[in-house]
Amino acid sequence: MSRRLLAAVAAAALTFGLAACGDGGDGTVTEPPPEVGIGSDDGGASDGGGDEAPSSDGGGAEGDPVEAAPDIPAPDPADFPGMDENTPEGAEQAVRFYFANVYWGYQTGDSAPLRNLHTEECAACVDFVERIEGQSNGLSWSEVEITDFGITHLSSDSFDYEVGYVFTVGAHSEPTVDGEELRKVGNVDYTAAVGVEWDGDAWIVSGMTFGESGNG
């Protein structure tokens, strides 16, 4: 994705953050999903999930993490108004809905809703699905909050739009690499640059770069 988009989303994040500070809020919160960091369209991935490295809050495998509830409600399209409209704002809402389903999948182990939201050419998207389906031993992420920090869009030569999205994945528990136990993970900020295309009556994700903010 373009440096121009990254600059635009950084500006949007700053504006969003200042607005939140001004009214005492902390951004828009989407309850369903959890964390991941995917590399690029080329298939690289840096999903904090499964890492053996220390978590950002100093948490580790110790403690008594709780498994995610199996009946966590799926993201509701009604909470993402306009996502079914062929507008720039609709494209942004569709990207938010996509990530809500990613993190809902990590909590429930269900990747089915994602399959209609991206093309097979989006290697990062395919990687999300494989990671969700790869969770073993019945262990899934605990419930987690996703907090929006900024979102914007630009016209693109490769896609209908490129959408830049900055958000925070709240503290949660997730399976370790070997899938044998859960470990605690602290808050992590992510930046996604997402190429979207209008496909008849819905937006579909066709390309993506994704990683921890400041590392992309």
N, C-alpha and C positions, 0 to 999 in steps of 0.2 A: 504494500500500500504506500501511498505517496507521503513524502515529508510534509507536504502542504496539509494533508489531512491530520497528521499528528500535531502540527502546529495549531490547527483549527480546534481540535478536540482539547488541547491543552488550554486554549483560551476559553473554550466553553466550560471546562472544568473549573477554571478560576472564577468565571462569572457565576457559575452555579454555586460554588463554595461561598463567594461573597454574599450572594443573595440569601443563602441559608444562614450565614452568620448574622445578617441584618435582621432577620425575623425570628432568630432564636431557634430555627429548625436545624435538622441535620440531614437534609436531603430527602428524596423520596425513597421509601422503603418497600421492597417487594418481598413478601414473606417466604414463598416457596423454596428457591434453590440454594446450593453451596458453591465451592471453589474449584477452580482449575486454571491452568495456564498453558495454553497451547501455542506452539511456536509459530508456524506459518503454513501457507498453502503447500509448501514443499513437504509437509508431513512432520516437521519437527514438533516436539511437544515438551512442555515444562509444567505439567500439572502438579501442583504441590502435593496432590494426593499420592500416597505411596512412598514419598521420599523418606529416607532415613535421617535426613538432616534435621537439626533442631527446629522447632516451630518458632514463629516470630514472637510469641509471647513467653518463650522459655519452656513451654509445655513439652512433654515427651510422651512416651508410651505409658508412663506411670499414671496413677489415678484410676478412677472408676468411670470411664466414658460410657455413655448410654447409647444403645443402638437406636437408629431412627425408627419412628413409628411407621408401620406399613400402610397406614391409611391417610397419609398427608395429601390434602386436596391438590389436584393438578392445577397448574396456572389457568386462570379464567381469561379468555380473550376479552371479555368485557372490561377487564382491568387495564387493557391496553387500547384505548379508544382510537379508532382510525387506522389500526394495523391492516385492515382489509381495504384501504383506500390507496389509489395510485397517486400518492402525494409524497413530498419529502418527509413530512411529519409522520405519514403512515409507515415509511421505510424505517424511521427511527423507532417507532413503536414495535414494529415487527422484529427488530434486532433485540429490543428489550424482552419481548416475548420468547425469542429463541433462547436467550440465556436463562430466562426463568425456567424453561423446560430442561435445559442442561442440568441445572442444579437440582431441580426436582428429581431428575433421573438419578443423580448421585445419591439422593436420599432414599429413593424407592427401588432402585435397580431396574427401572422401566425406561427403556430408550425408545419405545415405539413412537411416541409423539414427535420425536426429533426427525424421524425418517422422512416426513413430508415437508420439512422446513429447510432442507438443504439439498444441493446437488452432490453427486458422487465425486465431482471434480474438486470439491472443497475438502482437501486432505485433513485440515484441522477439524472439520465437522465430523468426518469419519472417525477420527481419532477419539473425539468425545464419546461417540457411540461405543467404540470398542472398549474404552476405559470403564464406561458404565456397565457394560455387559460382562467385563472381566472381573468385577467384584465377586469374590467367592466366599464360601463358608457362611453365607447368609448375613454377612456384615455390610452395612451401608453407612453413609454419612448420617450424622445426627442432624436435627433440624438446624437451619442456619438462616440468617438474614442477609439479603443483598441490598446494599445502599447505593443508590445512584449518586454520582458525583458530577457528571457532565455528559452530554450527548450532543452531537452535531452531524452535519452531512455536507458533502461536496459532490458536484457533478464529476463524472468519471469517464475516461476513454474506454475503460475495460468493462465497466458495469453501468447500470442505470444510475446508481449512487454508491458512494463510499460513505459508510456511517462510522463515526468515531464515538466510542462509548467508554467512559471511565467509571468504575464502580468498585465498591469494597465488599469482599466476602467476609462475613462475620466469623467470630470464633466458633469452632465446632469440633467434632471428633470424626475421624475417617479411618478406613482400614490401612494397615501398614503394607509395605511392598509384598510381603509373603501372605497377606490376607488372614493372618492368624489372630490378630488382635486389633483393637482400635487405639489410635493415638490422638492427642489433643493438638489442635492447630489454632494459632491466633489469627487476628484480623490480617487480611492481605488485600492490597490495592491492585487492580488490574486495568490494563488498557487494551481495548479491542479495536481493530480497524477492519471493518466488515464490508465486503462487496456484495450488494444485493441487486436482484433483477426482478422486474414485474413479470409474473408468469400467469397471464390470463386473468386471474381474480385474486391473486395473493403474491406477497413478496417471498422470495426464496433466496437463501444465502448461497452464494456461488464462490466465495473466496474469503480468506481471513488470515490476519496475523493477530496473535494474542499472547500476552505475557504480563508479568508483574510490572506495574508502573515504575518507570525509571530504568527498567532492564530491557525494554523493547527497542 
